[in-house]
Every structure is written in structure tokens, then in C-alpha cells.
């Protein structure tokens, strides 16, 4: 009987974690560095969970990739980052640009890139990778509306992430909202870059900037929007420090 009670208790805690309910102090979190966002999320995004990031427009493909890489830098804690993407995603979004990734602080030795032929191969590889506790973070990138990326597929990814502690970022380019068990869902778009304050480069574009929206959140309210900048030196998101340059939008280069 005690063994049955213990098993039932473990099952309840597992279901609660999947549903996003705080149990025993709640999941470990990683901060974005942006004080307002981290406060809204109760300390940051949950580790060992599935988080979904979307871009409605193909012109924001570079911002989608850049924002995901920056989030991964906040997560990976000196462990390798695995980035899985389909050939269709690479055709539509462009190849990852090594120099551009280096400019935001992600170096080649930190990244393993896997290119898959179709969505079925992508999901199979993602489920295997999400079980590997040796990864710092896993990025899974698809394009459009894959039929296989349904509620069951996201639940499998969530369970694998929870078991291993690996945080999974699911990127969806030119996609619409659909049923998912993701812990959070975000929409990202490029935003005007603020001018540098350095007098030697007066008027030059500054940090990469994004408009992000928290579309849904399993553990609390969503529907919030922020404009954020990426500070490479601090490896952190921050609010814009200066007015943006009129009309200047700098999406992170994808290729």
C-alpha cells in the first residue's frame, strides 16, 4: 500500500509539471536578463520544458533564428547546443551564418547543427535528442504547418525534456497558433535598432532589437508585449536604452 501511494504521488507530480502547476517550489528557471519579463514569468522561463517561438512573416526568419540563439545562450551553461532543422526551413530561412552567430556570442564550438530531410525525421531526431541530458539546449526548427507537429508530438517533446532536464525551443516559421503543450509560446519580429551612444560611431545602429509577444503561458497569464535588445557583452536581453533610429530595422542575418 505505501508503495502504491508513493507511485500515485509521483504520478500526480508528473501530471502537475506537464500542466505547468508549481509543485515543491516549482521548476528551475533561467532568466532572460530583462527585469520586466523575468518578473512577469516569476523568475524567467522554466528549464527542462518545451517553449515555442513563432514568426508570422518570412521576413522575420532571421529574427526568429537570432532570438532563439540568444535564448539558448541564456540556457546552455557551457554544454553543447544542438540545432535541428529541416531542409525546407533552411531553404526558406537561409543557412545559419557563422559570423552572425559569433557576433551575438554563440561560437562554433558550442553548436552542433543537424539538417533533416523532412518533418518526420526532424521529430524523430528531436525526441531522441531531448532525452540527452548532456545537451545544454535543443532548438527544433520547422517551417509552415507540419501535419505531424500536433498535440501528441509536442507532448512527447515535453515529456522527454522534463525527464532529461534539457530545455527545448521549438521554432515555427510562417506558422499559425495550433494546439500544443508548450510551457510558453512567443511571437517574435524585428524591431528598429537604437543608435549607439559612442561618439565615434554617432548614429550607427546598435544592439539587435526585437518585438516579442507572450502569446500563451501554461502557468499564468499571457498577452504581454515587450521590445528588447540583446547585449552581447552581458549575454543578456535588456530594454532599449535610447530612442530607435527612424525606419531602421535590423533583423539578425540568417544567411
N, C-alpha and C positions, 0 to 999 in steps of 0.2 A: 504493500500500500504506500509506504513512504516513497518508494522508487517511482510509482505511478504519479504521485503528487509532484515530485521533482520534475518528471518529464513534462507534465502538464504546465508547470510553471515556466519551464524553458520554452515550451511552445508558445505560451502567451506572450513572453518577452519577445520572441522572434516575430510574431504577428504584429505586435505593437511597434517594433522597429521598422517593419515594412510599411506600416501605415503612417509612420512619421511621428508617433507619440513618444514623448520623453519618458524614459524609464531609467531608474537607477542613475539619475543625474544627466541622462541624455547622451547622445553620441559626441565623440570628439569632433572638434571643428577647426577649420583653418580660416584665418581672417583674410579679407581682401586687401586690407590696409586703408580702405575708405571708411572713415569712422561712422558715417550715417548708415551705410549699407550694413556694416557689421553689427551695429546696434539694432537695426531692423530685423536682422536674422538671428539675434540672440548670441552673437559672438562670431558669426561667419557661417560658411557653408559646412554641412556635415561631411566628415570623412567617411570613406567606405560606403558611399552611396552613389546612385546614378543621378547626374544632373544633365539637363537637356538645354542646348543653346541653339537658337534658330536665327536665320536671316531670311527675310521675306523676298529680298531683291538680289538678283545675281550680282549686281554691282557692289554688294556688301560682302561678297565671298571672302575678300582679303581681310575685312574686319572680323568676320566670323573666325577665320583661322588665327588671326592675331590675338583676338580676345581669348580664345581657347588656350593658345600657347602661354599667354600671360597668367591665366588662372592656373595652368599646370605648373608654372614656375612657383606659384604660391603653395603648391601641394607637395611636389615630388620629393623634397627633403633628401637631396643627394642620391636618390635612387633613379634608375633609368625611366625615361618617359617613352611609352610605346604609342605610336600614332598609326592607326589602321584606317585606310580609306579605300574606296572603290575606284576603279579606273574611270568610271563615269564622273565621280567627284573631282578627280584630277583633271579631266578634260574640261569640266565646266568652271572649276575654281582656279585652275592653274597649278603648276608644280610648287611645292614649298620652296621658298627662296632662302637658301642657307645664310646669306649675308644679312637678309632682313631679320631672320630669326636671331642671328647673333646680335643685331642692333638692339633687340629688346631684352637680351640677356640669356637667350637659350643657345647653348653651344652644341656643336655636332656630337661631341662625346656623350651628351646627355640624352640624345634622341635616337630611337630605333623606329624606322619607317617601314610599314608593311603595306603593299599595294595588292588589293584583291580584285579578282575578275568580276564578281557580281555580288549582289546583296546577300545571297545565301552563304557564300564563302566568307563575307565580312562578318556576319552574325556568328558563324561557327568559330572563327578565329577570335572574335571578341569575347565569346563565352569562355573559351579556353584561357585567354589572356587575363580575364577578370579574376580568375581563380589563382593567379600567380602573385603571391604575397611579396615577391621580390621587386615588383614594379612600384615606382613612386606614384604614377598616374597613368591612366589609359584614355586616349582620345579615339573615339569611333566616329568616322565621318562618312555620311551618306549624302545623297543628293535626290531632291524631289520627294516623291511619296512612295517609298518601297512598300510593296504589299506585305512583305514578310515582317516588317517592323511594326508589329501590333502589340497589343497589351501583354500577350504571353511572352513575346520576345523581350520586352522591357522588364517584365517581372523576373525572367531568368537572369538578366544582367544585374538587376538589383540584388537578387539572392547571392549571386557569385561575388559581387562587390562587398556585400555585408559579411560573407564568410571569410574573405581574404583581407579585408580592410583596404582594398585598392579603390580609390576614387575614380569613377568612370564619367567622362564628359562625352555625351552623345551630341554630335554636331549634325544639324539638318539644314542644308542649303535649299532655298526656294521651296520651302515646305510650309504646310499649314498645321495648326494645332490638331492633335489627334490623341486618343486615349493612351495613357502612359502612367506607370507607377513612379516616374522620376520624382526625386525628392524636391527639386525645383526645376522650373522652366523659365528660360530667359530669351528675350529678343534683343539682338544687337544690330546697330547701324553705325556707319561712320559719322563723325561729327567734326565741326571746324576746329582746327588746331589753334591754340593760343600762341601769341608771339613770344619769342624769347625775351627775357629781361636783360640779357647780357648786351651791353652797349656795343660790343664788337660785332654783334650779329643782329642789330636792331631790325625788327620786322621779320626776321626769319621764322619759319614755322617751328613750333616747339614740340612738346610731347605728343605721341599718338593719342587721339581722343575718340571716345565712343559715346553714343546714346544707348543706354541699356534699360530694359524694362523687365521687371519681375512679373511674369505672366501668371504663374501659379506656384504654390508652395504647400506641401502636404501638411506641414506642422504649424501653419499660421496664415495670416492674411497676406495677400499679394497686391498686385495692381499699383506698384510704385515704379517711378522712373527716376533715373539719375544720369547726369553727364559726368564721365570720369576721364581722367588722364592716366597714362602709365608712366611712372617714374622709374627709369632703368637703374639708376644709381641705388635707389632704395628697394628695387624689385617689388613695387607696390602700386596699387591704384590710389588715386587721390582726387579730390575735387579740383576743377580748373582754378588756377591761381590768378589768371589775368583774363581780360576780355578776349574773345576769339577774333582772329583775323577775318574781316568780312568776306564771305564767299569762298574761303579756302577750306576744302575738305580733303583730308589725307587718310584714306583707308590704308591699312597695312598691306604692303605688296604681297600678292600670292604667287606671282611668277613673272 
